[in-house]
Amino acid sequence: MIKCWFDYKTVIVTGASAGMGKGIVEKLIKEHNCTVIGIARNAERLENVKEELGDKGYKFSYRTFDVSVESNWIDFAQYLKKEGIQPDILINNAGILPRFDKFGHYTIGDIERGMNINFYSAIYSMHYLLPLILESASPTIFNIASSAALCALAGTSVYSASKAALKSMTEAVREEYRGRCYVGLFCPGFTKTSIFREQDVSKGKKALDMVSTDCDYMVEKIIEALWKKKSESVVGIDAKFMGEGGKVAGVLTSWFCSKVLKMSRLPMFEQVFVDDGE
Protein backbone atom coordinates (compact mmCIF):
# COMPACT_ATOMS: atom_id res chain seq x y z
CA MET A 1 0.00 0.00 0.00
CA ILE A 2 1.33 3.42 -1.00
CA LYS A 3 1.91 5.67 1.99
CA CYS A 4 -0.45 8.61 2.28
CA TRP A 5 -0.32 11.68 4.51
CA PHE A 6 -3.57 10.75 6.26
CA ASP A 7 -2.66 7.14 7.04
CA TYR A 8 -3.40 6.32 10.70
CA LYS A 9 -5.06 9.70 11.30
CA THR A 10 -8.17 10.26 13.42
CA VAL A 11 -11.06 11.34 11.22
CA ILE A 12 -14.57 12.60 12.02
CA VAL A 13 -17.15 11.90 9.31
CA THR A 14 -20.71 13.21 9.42
CA GLY A 15 -23.50 11.38 7.63
CA ALA A 16 -21.49 8.19 8.15
CA SER A 17 -24.32 5.65 8.25
CA ALA A 18 -25.01 5.33 4.51
CA GLY A 19 -24.12 6.43 0.99
CA MET A 20 -20.93 8.38 0.44
CA GLY A 21 -20.36 8.79 4.17
CA LYS A 22 -20.30 5.05 4.71
CA GLY A 23 -18.03 4.58 1.70
CA ILE A 24 -15.61 7.22 3.02
CA VAL A 25 -15.47 5.48 6.40
CA GLU A 26 -14.72 2.12 4.80
CA LYS A 27 -11.98 3.51 2.55
CA LEU A 28 -10.27 5.42 5.34
CA ILE A 29 -10.21 2.41 7.65
CA LYS A 30 -9.55 -0.45 5.21
CA GLU A 31 -7.04 1.29 2.97
CA HIS A 32 -5.47 3.90 5.24
CA ASN A 33 -5.76 2.43 8.74
CA CYS A 34 -7.48 5.54 10.02
CA THR A 35 -9.40 5.72 13.26
CA VAL A 36 -12.84 7.06 12.37
CA ILE A 37 -15.60 8.55 14.47
CA GLY A 38 -18.84 8.42 12.51
CA ILE A 39 -21.73 10.75 13.23
CA ALA A 40 -25.35 10.16 12.25
CA ARG A 41 -28.76 9.78 13.85
CA ASN A 42 -29.42 6.11 13.08
CA ALA A 43 -27.60 3.93 15.62
CA GLU A 44 -28.64 0.70 13.92
CA ARG A 45 -27.11 1.72 10.61
CA LEU A 46 -23.93 2.91 12.32
CA GLU A 47 -23.66 -0.41 14.13
CA ASN A 48 -24.06 -2.19 10.78
CA VAL A 49 -21.16 -0.15 9.39
CA LYS A 50 -19.04 -1.29 12.32
CA GLU A 51 -20.01 -4.94 11.81
CA GLU A 52 -19.31 -4.82 8.07
CA LEU A 53 -15.77 -3.63 8.79
CA GLY A 54 -15.07 -7.07 10.26
CA ASP A 55 -11.74 -7.38 12.01
CA LYS A 56 -11.16 -3.65 11.52
CA GLY A 57 -14.36 -2.68 13.27
CA TYR A 58 -12.39 -1.64 16.33
CA LYS A 59 -11.16 1.37 14.34
CA PHE A 60 -14.70 2.70 14.02
CA SER A 61 -16.70 4.31 16.78
CA TYR A 62 -19.76 6.47 16.48
CA ARG A 63 -21.89 9.11 18.13
CA THR A 64 -25.60 9.41 17.42
CA PHE A 65 -26.91 12.95 17.30
CA ASP A 66 -28.60 15.49 15.06
CA VAL A 67 -25.82 17.47 13.35
CA SER A 68 -28.14 20.46 12.87
CA VAL A 69 -28.37 21.14 16.62
CA GLU A 70 -25.65 23.43 17.98
CA SER A 71 -25.64 22.03 21.53
CA ASN A 72 -24.83 18.57 20.18
CA TRP A 73 -21.56 19.88 18.76
CA ILE A 74 -20.72 21.61 22.02
CA ASP A 75 -21.24 18.30 23.83
CA PHE A 76 -19.22 16.40 21.22
CA ALA A 77 -16.27 18.78 21.48
CA GLN A 78 -16.34 18.38 25.27
CA TYR A 79 -16.43 14.59 24.83
CA LEU A 80 -13.30 14.68 22.65
CA LYS A 81 -11.47 16.80 25.19
CA LYS A 82 -12.54 14.63 28.11
CA GLU A 83 -11.47 11.43 26.35
CA GLY A 84 -8.20 12.94 25.16
CA ILE A 85 -9.04 12.33 21.50
CA GLN A 86 -7.05 14.41 19.04
CA PRO A 87 -9.02 14.83 15.78
CA ASP A 88 -6.90 15.37 12.69
CA ILE A 89 -9.52 15.58 9.96
CA LEU A 90 -13.15 16.72 9.85
CA ILE A 91 -15.23 15.63 6.85
CA ASN A 92 -18.61 17.37 6.67
CA ASN A 93 -20.65 15.02 4.50
CA ALA A 94 -24.12 15.10 6.09
CA GLY A 95 -26.77 16.59 3.88
CA ILE A 96 -30.36 16.45 2.73
CA LEU A 97 -31.98 17.16 -0.62
CA PRO A 98 -35.43 18.69 0.00
CA ARG A 99 -38.12 17.68 -2.48
CA PHE A 100 -37.96 19.51 -5.81
CA ASP A 101 -40.55 22.28 -5.50
CA LYS A 102 -41.27 25.95 -5.99
CA PHE A 103 -39.91 28.23 -3.29
CA GLY A 104 -43.43 29.40 -2.41
CA HIS A 105 -44.51 25.82 -1.75
CA TYR A 106 -41.95 25.30 1.01
CA THR A 107 -42.87 26.04 4.60
CA ILE A 108 -40.48 28.01 6.77
CA GLY A 109 -39.88 24.72 8.56
CA ASP A 110 -38.81 23.09 5.27
CA ILE A 111 -36.40 25.94 4.60
CA GLU A 112 -34.92 25.94 8.09
CA ARG A 113 -34.45 22.17 8.01
CA GLY A 114 -32.56 22.31 4.72
CA MET A 115 -30.34 25.20 5.81
CA ASN A 116 -29.70 23.70 9.24
CA ILE A 117 -28.62 20.28 7.99
CA ASN A 118 -26.71 21.37 4.88
CA PHE A 119 -25.12 24.57 6.14
CA TYR A 120 -25.38 25.19 9.85
CA SER A 121 -24.23 21.67 10.73
CA ALA A 122 -20.90 22.51 9.08
CA ILE A 123 -20.84 25.91 10.78
CA TYR A 124 -21.29 24.27 14.19
CA SER A 125 -18.82 21.44 13.58
CA MET A 126 -16.12 23.79 12.32
CA HIS A 127 -16.69 26.40 15.02
CA TYR A 128 -16.43 23.97 17.92
CA LEU A 129 -13.90 21.50 16.49
CA LEU A 130 -11.49 23.85 14.69
CA PRO A 131 -9.57 24.74 17.89
CA LEU A 132 -8.99 21.01 18.49
CA ILE A 133 -8.13 20.24 14.86
CA LEU A 134 -5.55 23.03 14.76
CA GLU A 135 -3.62 21.18 17.46
CA SER A 136 -3.06 18.31 15.01
CA ALA A 137 0.11 17.92 12.95
CA SER A 138 -2.17 17.52 9.90
CA PRO A 139 -5.17 19.80 10.51
CA THR A 140 -7.81 19.29 7.85
CA ILE A 141 -11.37 20.33 7.12
CA PHE A 142 -13.02 18.80 4.06
CA ASN A 143 -16.52 19.97 3.15
CA ILE A 144 -18.75 18.14 0.68
CA ALA A 145 -21.11 20.58 -1.05
CA SER A 146 -22.86 19.92 -4.38
CA SER A 147 -23.02 20.91 -8.03
CA ALA A 148 -26.07 22.91 -6.91
CA ALA A 149 -23.60 25.32 -5.30
CA LEU A 150 -22.22 26.07 -8.76
CA CYS A 151 -25.45 26.69 -10.66
CA ALA A 152 -28.96 26.85 -9.19
CA LEU A 153 -31.84 25.05 -10.89
CA ALA A 154 -35.58 25.58 -10.66
CA GLY A 155 -36.93 23.54 -7.76
CA THR A 156 -33.70 23.65 -5.76
CA SER A 157 -33.86 27.09 -4.14
CA VAL A 158 -33.32 25.84 -0.58
CA TYR A 159 -30.79 23.16 -1.50
CA SER A 160 -28.80 25.43 -3.82
CA ALA A 161 -28.77 28.25 -1.27
CA SER A 162 -27.54 25.97 1.52
CA LYS A 163 -24.79 24.43 -0.62
CA ALA A 164 -23.72 27.78 -2.10
CA ALA A 165 -23.43 29.12 1.45
CA LEU A 166 -21.29 26.12 2.39
CA LYS A 167 -19.09 26.69 -0.66
CA SER A 168 -18.56 30.38 0.08
CA MET A 169 -17.88 29.76 3.75
CA THR A 170 -15.35 27.05 2.89
CA GLU A 171 -13.51 29.30 0.44
CA ALA A 172 -13.24 32.10 2.99
CA VAL A 173 -12.05 29.80 5.78
CA ARG A 174 -9.48 28.30 3.40
CA GLU A 175 -7.84 31.69 2.93
CA GLU A 176 -8.10 32.64 6.59
CA TYR A 177 -6.27 29.49 7.66
CA ARG A 178 -4.01 29.01 4.64
CA GLY A 179 -0.71 27.61 5.84
CA ARG A 180 -2.22 26.43 9.12
CA CYS A 181 -5.00 24.10 7.99
CA TYR A 182 -5.87 22.34 4.74
CA VAL A 183 -9.45 23.24 3.81
CA GLY A 184 -10.94 21.36 0.87
CA LEU A 185 -14.24 21.61 -1.01
CA PHE A 186 -15.84 18.80 -3.01
CA CYS A 187 -18.82 19.40 -5.32
CA PRO A 188 -20.40 16.16 -6.57
CA GLY A 189 -23.14 15.94 -9.15
CA PHE A 190 -26.11 13.57 -8.87
CA THR A 191 -24.88 10.42 -7.15
CA LYS A 192 -26.52 7.02 -6.77
CA THR A 193 -27.27 7.22 -3.05
CA SER A 194 -30.36 7.54 -0.89
CA ILE A 195 -30.30 11.34 -1.20
CA PHE A 196 -33.43 11.15 -3.38
CA ARG A 197 -35.40 9.56 -0.53
CA GLU A 198 -37.68 12.61 -0.31
CA GLN A 199 -38.43 12.55 -4.04
CA ASP A 200 -40.91 10.53 -6.08
CA VAL A 201 -38.49 8.64 -8.32
CA SER A 202 -40.86 5.76 -9.11
CA LYS A 203 -41.02 6.73 -12.77
CA GLY A 204 -37.71 8.47 -13.13
CA LYS A 205 -35.10 6.11 -11.70
CA LYS A 206 -33.78 5.03 -15.10
CA ALA A 207 -33.37 8.63 -16.25
CA LEU A 208 -31.68 9.59 -12.98
CA ASP A 209 -29.30 6.65 -13.23
CA MET A 210 -28.23 7.86 -16.67
CA VAL A 211 -26.97 11.18 -15.31
CA SER A 212 -25.93 10.02 -11.84
CA THR A 213 -22.41 8.96 -10.86
CA ASP A 214 -21.79 5.64 -9.14
CA CYS A 215 -21.41 6.08 -5.38
CA ASP A 216 -18.23 3.99 -5.12
CA TYR A 217 -16.58 6.02 -7.87
CA MET A 218 -17.56 9.27 -6.15
CA VAL A 219 -16.05 8.01 -2.90
CA GLU A 220 -12.81 7.20 -4.72
CA LYS A 221 -12.68 10.75 -6.09
CA ILE A 222 -13.31 12.16 -2.61
CA ILE A 223 -10.42 10.16 -1.17
CA GLU A 224 -8.24 11.18 -4.13
CA ALA A 225 -9.06 14.86 -3.62
CA LEU A 226 -8.24 14.53 0.07
CA TRP A 227 -5.00 12.71 -0.73
CA LYS A 228 -3.87 15.39 -3.19
CA LYS A 229 -5.10 18.19 -0.90
CA LYS A 230 -7.12 19.72 -3.70
CA SER A 231 -8.66 23.08 -2.88
CA GLU A 232 -11.78 22.36 -4.92
CA SER A 233 -13.04 19.37 -6.89
CA VAL A 234 -16.05 19.06 -9.19
CA VAL A 235 -17.00 15.50 -10.11
CA GLY A 236 -19.75 14.15 -12.38
CA ILE A 237 -20.75 14.99 -15.96
CA ASP A 238 -23.69 17.07 -14.75
CA ALA A 239 -21.56 18.81 -12.14
CA LYS A 240 -18.87 19.75 -14.65
CA PHE A 241 -21.48 21.11 -17.06
CA MET A 242 -23.12 23.17 -14.33
CA GLY A 243 -19.76 24.34 -13.03
CA GLU A 244 -18.34 25.47 -16.35
CA GLY A 245 -21.68 26.81 -17.56
CA GLY A 246 -22.16 28.68 -14.32
CA LYS A 247 -18.84 30.45 -14.80
CA VAL A 248 -19.38 31.41 -18.44
CA ALA A 249 -23.13 31.99 -18.63
CA GLY A 250 -24.82 31.35 -15.31
CA VAL A 251 -28.30 32.61 -16.19
CA LEU A 252 -28.40 30.74 -19.51
CA THR A 253 -27.10 27.52 -17.96
CA SER A 254 -29.64 27.67 -15.15
CA TRP A 255 -32.43 28.28 -17.67
CA PHE A 256 -31.29 25.45 -19.94
CA CYS A 257 -30.95 22.89 -17.14
CA SER A 258 -34.31 23.90 -15.68
CA LYS A 259 -35.87 23.55 -19.14
CA VAL A 260 -34.53 20.01 -19.36
CA LEU A 261 -36.11 19.17 -15.99
CA LYS A 262 -39.45 20.51 -17.21
CA MET A 263 -39.28 18.63 -20.50
CA SER A 264 -38.51 15.36 -18.71
CA ARG A 265 -42.06 15.36 -17.27
CA LEU A 266 -40.86 13.27 -14.36
CA PRO A 267 -43.18 13.22 -11.30
CA MET A 268 -40.41 14.48 -9.02
CA PHE A 269 -40.31 17.79 -10.92
CA GLU A 270 -44.07 18.32 -11.42
CA GLN A 271 -44.61 20.75 -8.53
CA VAL A 272 -41.74 22.93 -9.71
CA PHE A 273 -43.50 23.90 -12.91
CA VAL A 274 -47.14 23.77 -11.86
CA ASP A 275 -49.16 26.89 -12.68
CA ASP A 276 -50.15 28.58 -9.43
CA GLY A 277 -52.16 31.22 -11.24
CA GLU A 278 -49.46 33.82 -10.70
C-alpha positions as a Markdown table, in Angstrom:
| # | Residue | x | y | z |
|---|---|---|---|---|
| 1 | Met | 0.0 | 0.0 | 0.0 |
| 2 | Ile | 1.3 | 3.4 | -1.0 |
| 3 | Lys | 1.9 | 5.7 | 2.0 |
| 4 | Cys | -0.5 | 8.6 | 2.3 |
| 5 | Trp | -0.3 | 11.7 | 4.5 |
| 6 | Phe | -3.6 | 10.8 | 6.3 |
| 7 | Asp | -2.7 | 7.1 | 7.0 |
| 8 | Tyr | -3.4 | 6.3 | 10.7 |
| 9 | Lys | -5.1 | 9.7 | 11.3 |
| 10 | Thr | -8.2 | 10.3 | 13.4 |
| 11 | Val | -11.1 | 11.3 | 11.2 |
| 12 | Ile | -14.6 | 12.6 | 12.0 |
| 13 | Val | -17.2 | 11.9 | 9.3 |
| 14 | Thr | -20.7 | 13.2 | 9.4 |
| 15 | Gly | -23.5 | 11.4 | 7.6 |
| 16 | Ala | -21.5 | 8.2 | 8.2 |
| 17 | Ser | -24.3 | 5.7 | 8.2 |
| 18 | Ala | -25.0 | 5.3 | 4.5 |
| 19 | Gly | -24.1 | 6.4 | 1.0 |
| 20 | Met | -20.9 | 8.4 | 0.4 |
| 21 | Gly | -20.4 | 8.8 | 4.2 |
| 22 | Lys | -20.3 | 5.0 | 4.7 |
| 23 | Gly | -18.0 | 4.6 | 1.7 |
| 24 | Ile | -15.6 | 7.2 | 3.0 |
| 25 | Val | -15.5 | 5.5 | 6.4 |
| 26 | Glu | -14.7 | 2.1 | 4.8 |
| 27 | Lys | -12.0 | 3.5 | 2.6 |
| 28 | Leu | -10.3 | 5.4 | 5.3 |
| 29 | Ile | -10.2 | 2.4 | 7.6 |
| 30 | Lys | -9.6 | -0.4 | 5.2 |
| 31 | Glu | -7.0 | 1.3 | 3.0 |
| 32 | His | -5.5 | 3.9 | 5.2 |
| 33 | Asn | -5.8 | 2.4 | 8.7 |
| 34 | Cys | -7.5 | 5.5 | 10.0 |
| 35 | Thr | -9.4 | 5.7 | 13.3 |
| 36 | Val | -12.8 | 7.1 | 12.4 |
| 37 | Ile | -15.6 | 8.6 | 14.5 |
| 38 | Gly | -18.8 | 8.4 | 12.5 |
| 39 | Ile | -21.7 | 10.8 | 13.2 |
| 40 | Ala | -25.4 | 10.2 | 12.3 |
| 41 | Arg | -28.8 | 9.8 | 13.9 |
| 42 | Asn | -29.4 | 6.1 | 13.1 |
| 43 | Ala | -27.6 | 3.9 | 15.6 |
| 44 | Glu | -28.6 | 0.7 | 13.9 |
| 45 | Arg | -27.1 | 1.7 | 10.6 |
| 46 | Leu | -23.9 | 2.9 | 12.3 |
| 47 | Glu | -23.7 | -0.4 | 14.1 |
| 48 | Asn | -24.1 | -2.2 | 10.8 |
| 49 | Val | -21.2 | -0.1 | 9.4 |
| 50 | Lys | -19.0 | -1.3 | 12.3 |
| 51 | Glu | -20.0 | -4.9 | 11.8 |
| 52 | Glu | -19.3 | -4.8 | 8.1 |
| 53 | Leu | -15.8 | -3.6 | 8.8 |
| 54 | Gly | -15.1 | -7.1 | 10.3 |
| 55 | Asp | -11.7 | -7.4 | 12.0 |
| 56 | Lys | -11.2 | -3.6 | 11.5 |
| 57 | Gly | -14.4 | -2.7 | 13.3 |
| 58 | Tyr | -12.4 | -1.6 | 16.3 |
| 59 | Lys | -11.2 | 1.4 | 14.3 |
| 60 | Phe | -14.7 | 2.7 | 14.0 |
| 61 | Ser | -16.7 | 4.3 | 16.8 |
| 62 | Tyr | -19.8 | 6.5 | 16.5 |
| 63 | Arg | -21.9 | 9.1 | 18.1 |
| 64 | Thr | -25.6 | 9.4 | 17.4 |
| 65 | Phe | -26.9 | 13.0 | 17.3 |
| 66 | Asp | -28.6 | 15.5 | 15.1 |
| 67 | Val | -25.8 | 17.5 | 13.4 |
| 68 | Ser | -28.1 | 20.5 | 12.9 |
| 69 | Val | -28.4 | 21.1 | 16.6 |
| 70 | Glu | -25.6 | 23.4 | 18.0 |
| 71 | Ser | -25.6 | 22.0 | 21.5 |
| 72 | Asn | -24.8 | 18.6 | 20.2 |
| 73 | Trp | -21.6 | 19.9 | 18.8 |
| 74 | Ile | -20.7 | 21.6 | 22.0 |
| 75 | Asp | -21.2 | 18.3 | 23.8 |
| 76 | Phe | -19.2 | 16.4 | 21.2 |
| 77 | Ala | -16.3 | 18.8 | 21.5 |
| 78 | Gln | -16.3 | 18.4 | 25.3 |
| 79 | Tyr | -16.4 | 14.6 | 24.8 |
| 80 | Leu | -13.3 | 14.7 | 22.6 |
| 81 | Lys | -11.5 | 16.8 | 25.2 |
| 82 | Lys | -12.5 | 14.6 | 28.1 |
| 83 | Glu | -11.5 | 11.4 | 26.3 |
| 84 | Gly | -8.2 | 12.9 | 25.2 |
| 85 | Ile | -9.0 | 12.3 | 21.5 |
| 86 | Gln | -7.0 | 14.4 | 19.0 |
| 87 | Pro | -9.0 | 14.8 | 15.8 |
| 88 | Asp | -6.9 | 15.4 | 12.7 |
| 89 | Ile | -9.5 | 15.6 | 10.0 |
| 90 | Leu | -13.1 | 16.7 | 9.8 |
| 91 | Ile | -15.2 | 15.6 | 6.9 |
| 92 | Asn | -18.6 | 17.4 | 6.7 |
| 93 | Asn | -20.6 | 15.0 | 4.5 |
| 94 | Ala | -24.1 | 15.1 | 6.1 |
| 95 | Gly | -26.8 | 16.6 | 3.9 |
| 96 | Ile | -30.4 | 16.5 | 2.7 |
| 97 | Leu | -32.0 | 17.2 | -0.6 |
| 98 | Pro | -35.4 | 18.7 | 0.0 |
| 99 | Arg | -38.1 | 17.7 | -2.5 |
| 100 | Phe | -38.0 | 19.5 | -5.8 |
| 101 | Asp | -40.5 | 22.3 | -5.5 |
| 102 | Lys | -41.3 | 26.0 | -6.0 |
| 103 | Phe | -39.9 | 28.2 | -3.3 |
| 104 | Gly | -43.4 | 29.4 | -2.4 |
| 105 | His | -44.5 | 25.8 | -1.8 |
| 106 | Tyr | -42.0 | 25.3 | 1.0 |
| 107 | Thr | -42.9 | 26.0 | 4.6 |
| 108 | Ile | -40.5 | 28.0 | 6.8 |
| 109 | Gly | -39.9 | 24.7 | 8.6 |
| 110 | Asp | -38.8 | 23.1 | 5.3 |
| 111 | Ile | -36.4 | 25.9 | 4.6 |
| 112 | Glu | -34.9 | 25.9 | 8.1 |
| 113 | Arg | -34.5 | 22.2 | 8.0 |
| 114 | Gly | -32.6 | 22.3 | 4.7 |
| 115 | Met | -30.3 | 25.2 | 5.8 |
| 116 | Asn | -29.7 | 23.7 | 9.2 |
| 117 | Ile | -28.6 | 20.3 | 8.0 |
| 118 | Asn | -26.7 | 21.4 | 4.9 |
| 119 | Phe | -25.1 | 24.6 | 6.1 |
| 120 | Tyr | -25.4 | 25.2 | 9.9 |
| 121 | Ser | -24.2 | 21.7 | 10.7 |
| 122 | Ala | -20.9 | 22.5 | 9.1 |
| 123 | Ile | -20.8 | 25.9 | 10.8 |
| 124 | Tyr | -21.3 | 24.3 | 14.2 |
| 125 | Ser | -18.8 | 21.4 | 13.6 |
| 126 | Met | -16.1 | 23.8 | 12.3 |
| 127 | His | -16.7 | 26.4 | 15.0 |
| 128 | Tyr | -16.4 | 24.0 | 17.9 |
| 129 | Leu | -13.9 | 21.5 | 16.5 |
| 130 | Leu | -11.5 | 23.8 | 14.7 |
| 131 | Pro | -9.6 | 24.7 | 17.9 |
| 132 | Leu | -9.0 | 21.0 | 18.5 |
| 133 | Ile | -8.1 | 20.2 | 14.9 |
| 134 | Leu | -5.6 | 23.0 | 14.8 |
| 135 | Glu | -3.6 | 21.2 | 17.5 |
| 136 | Ser | -3.1 | 18.3 | 15.0 |
| 137 | Ala | 0.1 | 17.9 | 13.0 |
| 138 | Ser | -2.2 | 17.5 | 9.9 |
| 139 | Pro | -5.2 | 19.8 | 10.5 |
| 140 | Thr | -7.8 | 19.3 | 7.8 |
| 141 | Ile | -11.4 | 20.3 | 7.1 |
| 142 | Phe | -13.0 | 18.8 | 4.1 |
| 143 | Asn | -16.5 | 20.0 | 3.1 |
| 144 | Ile | -18.7 | 18.1 | 0.7 |
| 145 | Ala | -21.1 | 20.6 | -1.1 |
| 146 | Ser | -22.9 | 19.9 | -4.4 |
| 147 | Ser | -23.0 | 20.9 | -8.0 |
| 148 | Ala | -26.1 | 22.9 | -6.9 |
| 149 | Ala | -23.6 | 25.3 | -5.3 |
| 150 | Leu | -22.2 | 26.1 | -8.8 |
| 151 | Cys | -25.5 | 26.7 | -10.7 |
| 152 | Ala | -29.0 | 26.8 | -9.2 |
| 153 | Leu | -31.8 | 25.1 | -10.9 |
| 154 | Ala | -35.6 | 25.6 | -10.7 |
| 155 | Gly | -36.9 | 23.5 | -7.8 |
| 156 | Thr | -33.7 | 23.6 | -5.8 |
| 157 | Ser | -33.9 | 27.1 | -4.1 |
| 158 | Val | -33.3 | 25.8 | -0.6 |
| 159 | Tyr | -30.8 | 23.2 | -1.5 |
| 160 | Ser | -28.8 | 25.4 | -3.8 |
| 161 | Ala | -28.8 | 28.2 | -1.3 |
| 162 | Ser | -27.5 | 26.0 | 1.5 |
| 163 | Lys | -24.8 | 24.4 | -0.6 |
| 164 | Ala | -23.7 | 27.8 | -2.1 |
| 165 | Ala | -23.4 | 29.1 | 1.4 |
| 166 | Leu | -21.3 | 26.1 | 2.4 |
| 167 | Lys | -19.1 | 26.7 | -0.7 |
| 168 | Ser | -18.6 | 30.4 | 0.1 |
| 169 | Met | -17.9 | 29.8 | 3.8 |
| 170 | Thr | -15.3 | 27.0 | 2.9 |
| 171 | Glu | -13.5 | 29.3 | 0.4 |
| 172 | Ala | -13.2 | 32.1 | 3.0 |
| 173 | Val | -12.1 | 29.8 | 5.8 |
| 174 | Arg | -9.5 | 28.3 | 3.4 |
| 175 | Glu | -7.8 | 31.7 | 2.9 |
| 176 | Glu | -8.1 | 32.6 | 6.6 |
| 177 | Tyr | -6.3 | 29.5 | 7.7 |
| 178 | Arg | -4.0 | 29.0 | 4.6 |
| 179 | Gly | -0.7 | 27.6 | 5.8 |
| 180 | Arg | -2.2 | 26.4 | 9.1 |
| 181 | Cys | -5.0 | 24.1 | 8.0 |
| 182 | Tyr | -5.9 | 22.3 | 4.7 |
| 183 | Val | -9.4 | 23.2 | 3.8 |
| 184 | Gly | -10.9 | 21.4 | 0.9 |
| 185 | Leu | -14.2 | 21.6 | -1.0 |
| 186 | Phe | -15.8 | 18.8 | -3.0 |
| 187 | Cys | -18.8 | 19.4 | -5.3 |
| 188 | Pro | -20.4 | 16.2 | -6.6 |
| 189 | Gly | -23.1 | 15.9 | -9.1 |
| 190 | Phe | -26.1 | 13.6 | -8.9 |
| 191 | Thr | -24.9 | 10.4 | -7.2 |
| 192 | Lys | -26.5 | 7.0 | -6.8 |
| 193 | Thr | -27.3 | 7.2 | -3.1 |
| 194 | Ser | -30.4 | 7.5 | -0.9 |
| 195 | Ile | -30.3 | 11.3 | -1.2 |
| 196 | Phe | -33.4 | 11.1 | -3.4 |
| 197 | Arg | -35.4 | 9.6 | -0.5 |
| 198 | Glu | -37.7 | 12.6 | -0.3 |
| 199 | Gln | -38.4 | 12.5 | -4.0 |
| 200 | Asp | -40.9 | 10.5 | -6.1 |
| 201 | Val | -38.5 | 8.6 | -8.3 |
| 202 | Ser | -40.9 | 5.8 | -9.1 |
| 203 | Lys | -41.0 | 6.7 | -12.8 |
| 204 | Gly | -37.7 | 8.5 | -13.1 |
| 205 | Lys | -35.1 | 6.1 | -11.7 |
| 206 | Lys | -33.8 | 5.0 | -15.1 |
| 207 | Ala | -33.4 | 8.6 | -16.2 |
| 208 | Leu | -31.7 | 9.6 | -13.0 |
| 209 | Asp | -29.3 | 6.6 | -13.2 |
| 210 | Met | -28.2 | 7.9 | -16.7 |
| 211 | Val | -27.0 | 11.2 | -15.3 |
| 212 | Ser | -25.9 | 10.0 | -11.8 |
| 213 | Thr | -22.4 | 9.0 | -10.9 |
| 214 | Asp | -21.8 | 5.6 | -9.1 |
| 215 | Cys | -21.4 | 6.1 | -5.4 |
| 216 | Asp | -18.2 | 4.0 | -5.1 |
| 217 | Tyr | -16.6 | 6.0 | -7.9 |
| 218 | Met | -17.6 | 9.3 | -6.2 |
| 219 | Val | -16.1 | 8.0 | -2.9 |
| 220 | Glu | -12.8 | 7.2 | -4.7 |
| 221 | Lys | -12.7 | 10.7 | -6.1 |
| 222 | Ile | -13.3 | 12.2 | -2.6 |
| 223 | Ile | -10.4 | 10.2 | -1.2 |
| 224 | Glu | -8.2 | 11.2 | -4.1 |
| 225 | Ala | -9.1 | 14.9 | -3.6 |
| 226 | Leu | -8.2 | 14.5 | 0.1 |
| 227 | Trp | -5.0 | 12.7 | -0.7 |
| 228 | Lys | -3.9 | 15.4 | -3.2 |
| 229 | Lys | -5.1 | 18.2 | -0.9 |
| 230 | Lys | -7.1 | 19.7 | -3.7 |
| 231 | Ser | -8.7 | 23.1 | -2.9 |
| 232 | Glu | -11.8 | 22.4 | -4.9 |
| 233 | Ser | -13.0 | 19.4 | -6.9 |
| 234 | Val | -16.1 | 19.1 | -9.2 |
| 235 | Val | -17.0 | 15.5 | -10.1 |
| 236 | Gly | -19.8 | 14.2 | -12.4 |
| 237 | Ile | -20.7 | 15.0 | -16.0 |
| 238 | Asp | -23.7 | 17.1 | -14.8 |
| 239 | Ala | -21.6 | 18.8 | -12.1 |
| 240 | Lys | -18.9 | 19.7 | -14.6 |
| 241 | Phe | -21.5 | 21.1 | -17.1 |
| 242 | Met | -23.1 | 23.2 | -14.3 |
| 243 | Gly | -19.8 | 24.3 | -13.0 |
| 244 | Glu | -18.3 | 25.5 | -16.4 |
| 245 | Gly | -21.7 | 26.8 | -17.6 |
| 246 | Gly | -22.2 | 28.7 | -14.3 |
| 247 | Lys | -18.8 | 30.5 | -14.8 |
| 248 | Val | -19.4 | 31.4 | -18.4 |
| 249 | Ala | -23.1 | 32.0 | -18.6 |
| 250 | Gly | -24.8 | 31.3 | -15.3 |
| 251 | Val | -28.3 | 32.6 | -16.2 |
| 252 | Leu | -28.4 | 30.7 | -19.5 |
| 253 | Thr | -27.1 | 27.5 | -18.0 |
| 254 | Ser | -29.6 | 27.7 | -15.1 |
| 255 | Trp | -32.4 | 28.3 | -17.7 |
| 256 | Phe | -31.3 | 25.5 | -19.9 |
| 257 | Cys | -31.0 | 22.9 | -17.1 |
| 258 | Ser | -34.3 | 23.9 | -15.7 |
| 259 | Lys | -35.9 | 23.5 | -19.1 |
| 260 | Val | -34.5 | 20.0 | -19.4 |
| 261 | Leu | -36.1 | 19.2 | -16.0 |
| 262 | Lys | -39.5 | 20.5 | -17.2 |
| 263 | Met | -39.3 | 18.6 | -20.5 |
| 264 | Ser | -38.5 | 15.4 | -18.7 |
| 265 | Arg | -42.1 | 15.4 | -17.3 |
| 266 | Leu | -40.9 | 13.3 | -14.4 |
| 267 | Pro | -43.2 | 13.2 | -11.3 |
| 268 | Met | -40.4 | 14.5 | -9.0 |
| 269 | Phe | -40.3 | 17.8 | -10.9 |
| 270 | Glu | -44.1 | 18.3 | -11.4 |
| 271 | Gln | -44.6 | 20.7 | -8.5 |
| 272 | Val | -41.7 | 22.9 | -9.7 |
| 273 | Phe | -43.5 | 23.9 | -12.9 |
| 274 | Val | -47.1 | 23.8 | -11.9 |
| 275 | Asp | -49.2 | 26.9 | -12.7 |
| 276 | Asp | -50.2 | 28.6 | -9.4 |
| 277 | Gly | -52.2 | 31.2 | -11.2 |
| 278 | Glu | -49.5 | 33.8 | -10.7 |
